[in-house]
Amino acid sequence: MMNELLTWILAAALAVVVVLLLWLGRRRQQRARDAAAHREAERIALEQAAHAARAQRLATEREQGGAPAPRENDVQAGAVEARRLVDEGLRQADVEREAGDITRRIAGDEAARQHRDQARHAADQAAEAAAAARQAEEAKAAEAAEAERAEREAAEAERLAAEARVRAETEARLTREQAEREATEAAAAAQAERERLAAEAEAARRAEAAAEQAAAAARAAAATATRELRADETLVVVADDSKIVRVKLSRLLATQSYRVALAESGEQALALIAAERPHVLITDVEMPGIDGFELTRQVRASPDTAALPVLMITSSDDKHEAAAAVGVTQLLGKPFSEEALLAAIERARLEVRVPG
C-alpha cells in the first residue's frame, strides 16, 4: 500500500512539473511573438523615416540641380507628413508594445491561474490518493481482523467437529455393542424357538403317524364290510342350459358306464339332487335363474349334499376365486379336457364306499 501511495504522489508531482513546463513554454512563445511585433513596428517606422528622408533629399537635389524648386509650402508639408508618419509609427509601436505587455500579463495571469488550478487539482488528487491509501490500509486491517476471526471460528468449528466425531464414535460403539447383545439374545431366542418348533413338529409327526395308522386300521376294518362304488352305480347330474353340452356330456359319460341325469337349470338340478342323491354334480356357470355359483352354494348349505363333489365348467379365466369361495371341487375350462373330467369323476367314485 505504501508503494501505491508513493506512486500516486510521484504522479501528482510529475503532473505539476509538466504543467509548469507547458506554462513556461507558452510564456517564451508569447515573448517571442511580442518581440517580433515590436521589431516589425520599428521596421515600419524606420521605413517611413527613410521614405521621409528620401523625400527631403530629392527636394534638396532639385534645389541644387536648378530644377524648379517645389514650393515652400509643399516642402514643409512633406516634412510634416514625414514627421507625422514617423511619429505615428513610433506611437503604433508603443501601442503594440503596450498591447503585447498587457497580453503577456493577461497570459501570465491566466497561465498562473491555470498553474494554480492544476497544482490544486494535483494536490486534491494526491489527497484523494492518500485517502484511498488510508482506506486501503483500513480495509486491509479489517480483512486481517476478519481473517483472524474466521481462523478462530474455523478452529472452534474443528474442535466442535472433533468432539462430535468422538461422541459419534462412542455412540456408534455403544449402538454396535447393544446390537450385538440383541443379536445374541435374538439368536438364542431363535434357537430356542427352533427347538420348540422341532419338538412340536416331532410330536405332530408322531400324532400324524398314529392317525394314519388308525385310519389304515379303520380302512382295513371298513374294507371287510364295504366295497368301492362301481361305474354303473355312479350317478352324475349334469346342469347346463345348452342342449348341445348336455348331449355331449351324456354321450361321454355313457361310454364309461356312468348313469346320467340331465337338468336345464339350477332349479331342476336341485330337484334331481334331492330326489336321486347323485355322486357327482357337473354344472355350468351362467344359467337362467339359479346360476352355477348359487347352485353350488345351496348344495354346500344342505347337510345331506355338503360333501357332494361339484365340477364347474366355464369359459372365463377369472372365476377361480369366486368358485373357490362357494366350494367348487374343481374348475374346468371350456372347451374342457375330457380326460380331466373323467379323471375327476373317477376320483369321486373311488372315494364312495357302499355296503359289501
C-alpha positions in Angstrom: 0.0 0.0 0.0 2.9 2.4 0.7 4.3 1.7 -2.8 0.9 2.6 -4.2 0.7 5.9 -2.2 4.3 6.8 -3.3 3.3 6.1 -6.9 0.3 8.5 -6.6 2.4 11.2 -5.1 5.1 10.9 -7.8 2.4 11.0 -10.4 0.9 14.2 -8.9 4.4 15.8 -8.8 5.1 14.8 -12.4 1.8 16.4 -13.4 2.7 19.6 -11.7 6.1 19.7 -13.4 4.5 19.0 -16.8 2.0 21.9 -16.3 4.9 24.2 -15.2 6.9 23.4 -18.3 3.9 23.9 -20.5 3.3 27.3 -18.9 7.0 28.4 -19.4 6.9 27.3 -23.0 3.8 29.4 -23.6 5.5 32.4 -21.9 8.5 32.0 -24.2 6.3 31.8 -27.2 4.3 34.9 -26.2 7.5 36.9 -25.6 8.9 35.8 -28.9 5.7 36.9 -30.6 5.7 40.3 -28.8 9.4 40.8 -29.7 8.6 40.1 -33.4 5.7 42.5 -33.4 7.9 45.2 -31.8 10.7 44.6 -34.4 8.1 44.8 -37.1 6.8 48.2 -35.8 10.3 49.5 -35.6 11.0 48.3 -39.1 7.8 50.1 -40.4 8.8 53.3 -38.5 12.4 53.1 -40.0 11.0 52.6 -43.5 8.6 55.6 -43.0 11.6 57.7 -41.7 13.7 56.6 -44.6 10.9 57.5 -47.0 10.7 60.9 -45.5 14.5 61.3 -45.7 14.4 60.4 -49.4 11.7 62.9 -50.0 13.8 65.6 -48.2 16.9 64.5 -50.2 15.0 64.7 -53.5 13.8 68.2 -52.7 17.3 69.2 -51.9 18.7 67.7 -55.1 16.1 69.6 -57.1 17.1 72.8 -55.5 20.8 72.2 -56.3 20.2 71.0 -59.9 18.4 74.1 -61.0 15.2 72.2 -61.3 12.2 74.2 -60.4 12.1 74.0 -56.7 9.0 73.0 -55.2 7.0 75.4 -53.3 8.0 76.0 -49.7 4.6 75.1 -48.5 4.9 71.7 -50.3 8.3 71.0 -48.8 7.1 71.9 -45.4 4.0 69.8 -45.9 6.2 66.8 -46.9 8.4 67.3 -43.9 5.5 67.5 -41.6 3.9 64.5 -43.2 7.2 62.6 -42.8 7.5 63.5 -39.2 3.8 62.6 -38.7 4.4 59.2 -40.3 7.4 58.6 -38.1 5.6 59.7 -35.0 2.6 57.6 -35.9 4.9 54.6 -36.5 6.5 55.1 -33.1 3.1 55.6 -31.5 1.9 52.4 -33.1 5.0 50.6 -32.0 4.4 51.9 -28.5 0.7 50.8 -28.6 1.6 47.4 -29.9 4.3 47.1 -27.2 1.8 48.1 -24.5 -0.7 45.7 -26.0 1.9 43.0 -26.0 2.7 43.8 -22.4 -0.9 43.7 -21.5 -1.4 40.4 -23.4 1.7 39.0 -21.8 0.4 40.0 -18.3 -3.0 38.5 -19.1 -1.5 35.4 -20.5 0.9 35.2 -17.5 -2.0 35.7 -15.1 -4.1 33.1 -16.9 -1.2 30.7 -17.0 -0.5 31.3 -13.3 -4.2 30.7 -12.5 -4.2 27.6 -14.6 -1.0 26.5 -12.9 -2.5 27.2 -9.5 -5.7 25.3 -10.5 -3.7 22.4 -11.8 -1.4 22.4 -8.8 -4.6 22.5 -6.6 -6.1 19.7 -8.7 -2.9 17.7 -8.4 -2.9 18.3 -4.6 -6.5 17.2 -4.4 -5.7 14.1 -6.4 -2.7 13.4 -4.1 -5.0 13.9 -1.1 -7.6 11.6 -2.6 -4.8 9.1 -3.3 -3.7 9.4 0.3 -7.3 9.0 1.5 -7.6 6.0 -0.8 -4.4 4.6 0.6 -5.7 5.1 4.1 -8.9 3.4 3.2 -7.0 0.6 1.6 -4.9 0.3 4.8 -8.1 0.3 6.9 -9.6 -2.3 4.6 -6.5 -4.4 4.8 -6.6 -4.2 8.6 -10.3 -5.1 8.5 -9.6 -8.0 6.2 -6.8 -9.1 8.5 -9.2 -8.9 11.5 -11.9 -10.8 9.5 -9.3 -13.4 8.5 -8.2 -13.8 12.2 -11.9 -14.1 13.3 -12.6 -16.6 10.5 -9.5 -18.6 11.6 -10.7 -18.6 15.2 -14.1 -19.7 14.1 -12.6 -22.4 11.9 -10.5 -23.6 14.8 -13.6 -23.6 17.0 -15.6 -25.5 14.3 -12.8 -28.0 14.0 -12.8 -28.5 17.8 -16.5 -29.0 17.8 -16.3 -31.4 14.9 -13.6 -33.4 16.7 -15.9 -33.6 19.8 -18.8 -34.6 17.6 -16.7 -37.3 16.0 -15.7 -38.6 19.4 -19.3 -38.6 20.5 -20.5 -40.2 17.3 -17.8 -42.9 17.6 -18.8 -43.5 21.2 -22.5 -43.7 20.3 -21.7 -46.0 17.4 -19.6 -48.3 19.6 -22.4 -48.4 22.2 -25.0 -49.0 19.5 -22.9 -51.7 17.9 -22.4 -53.4 21.3 -26.2 -53.1 22.0 -26.9 -54.5 18.6 -24.5 -57.4 19.2 -26.1 -58.2 22.5 -29.6 -58.0 20.9 -28.4 -60.2 18.1 -27.0 -62.7 20.5 -30.2 -62.7 22.5 -32.3 -63.0 19.3 -30.1 -65.9 18.1 -30.6 -67.6 21.4 -34.4 -67.0 21.3 -34.5 -68.2 17.7 -32.6 -71.3 18.6 -35.0 -72.0 21.5 -37.9 -71.3 19.1 -36.4 -73.7 16.5 -36.0 -76.4 19.2 -39.6 -75.8 20.4 -40.9 -76.0 16.8 -38.8 -79.1 16.1 -40.3 -80.7 19.3 -43.8 -79.7 18.2 -43.1 -80.9 14.7 -41.9 -84.2 16.0 -45.0 -84.5 18.2 -47.2 -83.6 15.3 -45.4 -86.2 13.1 -45.9 -88.8 15.7 -49.5 -87.9 16.1 -50.0 -87.9 12.3 -48.3 -91.3 12.1 -50.6 -92.6 14.8 -53.6 -91.1 13.0 -52.5 -92.7 9.7 -52.2 -96.0 11.5 -55.6 -95.6 13.0 -57.0 -94.5 9.6 -55.4 -97.5 7.9 -56.8 -99.8 10.6 -60.2 -98.2 10.1 -60.0 -98.6 6.3 -58.9 -102.1 6.7 -61.9 -102.7 9.1 -64.2 -100.9 6.7 -62.9 -102.8 3.7 -64.1 -106.0 5.2 -67.6 -104.6 5.4 -67.8 -102.2 2.4 -66.7 -102.0 -1.2 -66.0 -99.3 -3.8 -68.7 -97.9 -6.0 -69.0 -99.4 -9.4 -69.1 -97.2 -12.5 -72.5 -98.4 -13.5 -73.7 -97.4 -10.0 -72.3 -93.9 -10.2 -74.9 -91.2 -10.8 -73.8 -87.9 -12.4 -76.1 -84.9 -12.6 -75.3 -82.5 -15.5 -76.8 -79.0 -15.1 -76.4 -76.8 -18.3 -78.8 -74.7 -20.3 -77.2 -75.7 -23.5 -78.7 -78.9 -25.0 -75.5 -79.4 -27.1 -73.4 -79.5 -24.0 -75.9 -81.8 -22.2 -75.9 -84.3 -25.1 -72.1 -84.2 -25.4 -71.6 -84.9 -21.7 -74.3 -87.6 -21.7 -72.6 -89.5 -24.5 -69.2 -89.1 -23.0 -70.3 -90.4 -19.6 -72.2 -93.2 -21.2 -69.0 -94.5 -22.7 -67.7 -95.0 -19.1 -70.9 -96.7 -18.0 -71.9 -93.8 -15.7 -75.6 -93.1 -15.0 -76.5 -89.6 -16.1 -79.3 -87.2 -15.0 -79.8 -84.0 -17.1 -81.0 -80.6 -15.9 -81.7 -77.5 -17.9 -81.5 -75.1 -15.0 -80.3 -74.7 -11.4 -83.7 -75.3 -10.0 -84.2 -78.5 -11.9 -80.7 -79.7 -10.8 -81.6 -79.1 -7.1 -84.8 -81.1 -7.6 -82.8 -84.0 -9.1 -80.2 -83.9 -6.4 -82.9 -84.0 -3.7 -84.7 -87.0 -5.4 -81.8 -89.1 -6.7 -78.9 -88.4 -4.3 -76.2 -88.4 -7.1 -72.5 -89.0 -6.5 -71.1 -86.1 -8.8 -72.6 -82.7 -9.9 -71.4 -81.1 -13.2 -72.6 -77.6 -13.7 -72.2 -74.6 -15.9 -71.6 -71.1 -14.5 -74.2 -69.0 -16.4 -77.7 -70.4 -16.4 -81.1 -68.7 -16.2 -82.5 -68.4 -12.7 -80.1 -70.0 -10.3 -76.6 -69.9 -11.8 -73.7 -72.3 -11.1 -72.4 -70.4 -8.1 -75.8 -70.2 -6.4 -76.4 -73.9 -7.1 -73.1 -74.8 -5.5 -73.8 -72.5 -2.6 -77.1 -74.3 -1.9 -75.6 -77.7 -2.3 -73.0 -76.9 0.3 -75.6 -75.5 2.6 -77.5 -78.7 2.9 -76.0 -81.3 5.3 -77.1 -84.2 3.0 -75.2 -82.8 0.0 -72.4 -80.8 1.7 -69.8 -83.4 0.6 -71.0 -83.8 -3.0 -68.2 -83.3 -5.5 -69.0 -80.3 -7.8 -67.3 -79.9 -11.1 -67.8 -76.5 -12.7 -67.3 -75.7 -16.4 -66.6 -72.1 -17.6 -65.1 -70.3 -20.5 -63.8 -67.4 -18.3 -60.4 -67.3 -16.7 -61.3 -65.1 -13.8 -63.7 -67.3 -12.0 -61.3 -69.2 -9.8 -61.6 -67.1 -6.7 -65.4 -67.0 -6.9 -65.5 -70.8 -7.5 -63.3 -71.5 -4.6 -65.4 -69.1 -2.4 -68.6 -71.1 -2.9 -66.9 -74.5 -2.6 -66.4 -75.8 -6.1 -64.4 -79.0 -6.1 -62.7 -78.5 -9.5 -63.0 -75.8 -12.1 -62.7 -76.9 -15.8 -62.2 -74.6 -18.8 -64.4 -74.5 -21.9 -63.6 -76.3 -24.1 -62.7 -78.8 -21.3 -60.4 -81.8 -21.4 -62.4 -85.0 -21.5 -59.6 -86.8 -19.7 -59.6 -84.3 -16.9 -63.3 -84.5 -16.5 -63.4 -88.3 -16.4 -60.4 -88.4 -14.0 -62.3 -86.1 -11.6 -65.4 -88.3 -11.8 -63.3 -91.4 -11.2 -61.7 -89.8 -8.1 -65.1 -89.0 -6.7 -66.3 -92.6 -7.4 -63.4 -94.2 -5.7 -64.0 -92.2 -2.5 -67.5 -93.5 -2.2 -67.9 -96.8 -0.2 -71.0 -98.9 -0.3 -72.0 -101.8 1.9 -70.5 -105.1 0.7 
